[in-house]
Amino acid sequence: MAEVTQPLLAREQYRALAEMRWTLFVRGLRDVDNRILLVVRILFRLLMFGVAVGMAVGAGFGIYYGLTLPRPELVLHTFWWIFGVWQMYVLVRSSLSHGVGRNLLRFPMRFRTYATLWMLSGLTDTPTLLGAFICLGAACGASFANIPAWAALVGPGLFFCVNVLLSRMLFLWSERLMANRRTREFVLILFSMIGLLPQLFIRSHNNLLRHIPVPPFLVRLLEWMPPAFAARSIASGVEALSRGIAILWLAGLSLVFTAFIGQRLRREYRGEDLHESAASIARPEKRIQRTFRAAPESMRDTKSVSIPLAVFGIEFAKLRHSGQAIYQMLSPLLLIVLFGWRMASHSPGWLLPGGVIYLSMDLAGRTFNCFGTDGPGVQIYRLAPLSMRSVFLGKNLYAVCIFAVQSVLLLGMAVFAGHMELRLSIYALAFAIFAVAVDLIVGNQLSLRSPRRADLTRATLQAARAQRRAATGGGWRALLTIFGVPLLGIAVAAAGFALHQPLLAPALMTLLAVAAAFFYWKSLERLDDFDPVRMERALTALVKTQ
């Protein structure tokens, strides 16, 4: 009887969870912001579909020409390109959407059901869909090159499975590795240096990396990696035995990765807690007796300068005690180093304006949810006799200081690249003022209308990704500002270039900056007049337990 009821119970659990997800999705469409976000996601998926088709066609042609010419190194490089881009994307972006998998632990279900749903929850992620299209293109290219049909399908298919399982295994074990704050900060710094040092070598030592010899053991190790065996499984002029060995090796890797994933999922299913608070509960800290004294009269004055400075000190303390926040502050500069210096070799004068435009997107994400890291502490701002204008001045000052530090470091990169132009520097300064003012105007309103809690103490990569999503809480208004402000700056620069008026872009952007700064100052006066009932209802979301 149990053999009959267990499959039925699993199907009932699948059906119940699917109905729950569908009901939440339908009810979420009652909100206008959610409907607009659905349209944006559909458009993004269509765009990614076009990109996936293009990459699949490119991979198919690469495999086809590599097999027909023949050029085995082209086939090998194609598989290495797929493997490297896929795994680096998962590691850097931590883009596996396993929030659904984590939430499954609250339901009474068997481990087999939990593991199955966990594996299925990430099949619609961007790297998985792109990898599926690219591997399908590689299989088509191999079949057109007169490779046996079974090898053309099984080889790329197993290569796809290996990539999916490896990305899941890296995600799970990186969560376990980064459960300790010191280890997490060390790994973040290590990843930053890995991306930064090659660019410094290339820039300063005339591409010295090309002349560094590759160790022999590394060459032998690369021959046992999945891309090498995927290339052997569809290589031309190879015996069936060699193809079979390569395919068996890929299948064996899939089984090994599955075993590691099952081990980690079993521990999570049994209640393993990666939250840093678990360690603090096990080792209670000694209470230090502190003497409290009444706040000075300057702090009780709602118009005092001390209130914004105190709020700024609180925000800076959060940054100082969070390596994750420091990395998020420096990560845009790392991307500028990785990609901006290539642009600087062709148009060095545009490194500073282009970098400022990119940094404005990071500034927008920082200001649109300024109460997110306060959590339950946001009640202090409501209970104390403080004006919201003073509170937002302190938080805005912190965001502007972070943006200023990033801009100064960017200026140092631009000076190092050389060939700075005065008009482009003025344009970059004017755009920075304009972007700061617009982002603060919109961010202050969205922080009061739709705040979302962001927990800096969570130790997982999934929590870091959730924090990035929470930073841009605000729906279509946030997306419009994040992308609209940079696009406006690019349009102004393009108009000056198209009309052959070098001074048009700096002059027009200066006028926009002055107008935006004026409207920002006026918007601060309206913060204290915000509907208190609506504010209380919105800020209540930060007090709820997660």
Secondary structure by P-SEA (a helix, b strand, c coil): caaaaaaaaaaaaaaaaaaaaaaaaaaaaccaaaaaaaaaaaaaaaaaaaaaaaaaaaaaaaaaaaaaaccaaaaaaaaaaaaaaaaaaaaaccccccccccccccccccaaaaaaaaaacccccaaaaaaaaaaaaaaaaaaaaccccccccaaaaaaaaaaaaaaaaaaaaaaaaaccaaaaaaaaaaaaaaacaaaaaaaccccccccbbbbaaaaaaaaacaaaaaaaaccccccaaaaaaaaaaaaaaaaaaaaaaaaaaaaaaacccccaaaaaaaccccbbbbbbbcccccccccccaaaaaaaaaaaaaaaaacaaaaaaaaaaaaaaaacaaaaaaccccaaaaaaaaaaaaaaaaacccccccccccccccccccccaaaaaaaaaaaaaaaaaaaaaaaaaaaaaaccccaaaaaaaaaaaaaaaaaaaaaaaaaaacbbbbbbcccccaaaaaaaaaaaacccaaaaaaaaaaaaaaaaaaaaaaaacccaaaaaaaaaaaaaaaaaaaaaaaacccccaaaaaaaaccccccc
